[in-house]
Amino acid sequence: MTTLRVSDSGVGVAADDLPRIFERFYRGDKSRSREHNPGGSGLGLAICQAIVSALKGKIQVQSNSGRGSVFIVVLPLA
């Protein structure tokens, strides 16, 4: 197995949103609605999860609101 870890020091993900962030079209931060921010559609993480799943891997997130997030992708070796 190989592991890829991507982290940031951004605003993080609210605990209430964590269970849903890999759902298609889900956008947890209501201030990022299409009305206020025309960029993004809530598909990015769903696409990432689909790719990782197709490769027989797993993706997960660890996040603290206000302290950033860590995304961990684990893929089997060929």
C-alpha positions in Angstrom: 0.0 0.0 0.0 1.0 3.6 -0.5 -0.3 6.6 1.3 -0.8 10.2 0.0 -1.4 12.8 2.6 -2.5 16.4 1.6 -2.9 19.0 4.3 -3.8 22.7 4.5 -4.0 25.3 7.1 -7.4 26.7 5.9 -10.7 27.1 7.7 -11.2 23.4 8.1 -14.5 21.5 7.8 -17.2 21.8 10.4 -17.9 18.6 12.3 -21.5 18.6 11.1 -20.3 18.6 7.5 -17.7 15.9 7.7 -20.0 12.9 7.1 -21.3 14.5 3.9 -18.3 16.1 2.2 -17.8 13.3 -0.3 -21.4 13.5 -1.5 -22.0 14.8 -5.0 -23.0 18.5 -5.0 -22.6 18.9 -1.3 -21.4 22.3 -0.2 -21.1 22.7 3.5 -20.3 26.3 3.8 -23.6 28.1 3.0 -21.7 31.3 2.1 -20.2 29.5 -0.9 -23.6 29.2 -2.6 -23.8 29.7 -6.3 -25.4 33.1 -5.6 -22.4 34.4 -3.7 -19.6 32.4 -5.4 -20.0 31.2 -8.9 -17.0 28.9 -8.7 -17.3 25.2 -7.7 -20.1 22.8 -7.9 -19.5 20.5 -5.0 -18.2 17.7 -7.2 -14.5 17.7 -6.5 -14.3 15.5 -3.5 -17.0 13.1 -4.9 -14.8 12.7 -8.0 -11.8 12.1 -5.9 -13.6 9.4 -3.9 -14.9 7.8 -7.1 -11.3 7.6 -8.6 -9.8 6.3 -5.3 -12.6 3.7 -5.1 -12.1 2.6 -8.7 -8.4 2.0 -7.8 -9.5 -0.1 -4.8 -8.3 2.5 -2.3 -9.7 4.6 0.5 -9.9 8.3 1.1 -10.6 9.9 4.5 -10.4 13.4 6.0 -9.3 14.7 9.4 -10.4 18.2 10.1 -10.8 20.7 12.9 -12.8 23.8 12.2 -10.5 26.8 12.1 -7.4 24.7 12.0 -7.3 23.1 8.5 -7.8 19.6 7.1 -5.8 16.5 6.2 -6.9 14.3 3.4 -5.4 10.8 3.4 -5.5 8.5 0.3 -4.5 4.9 0.7 -4.0 2.9 -2.5 -2.9 -0.7 -3.0 0.4 -1.2 -4.9 0.1 -2.9 -8.3 
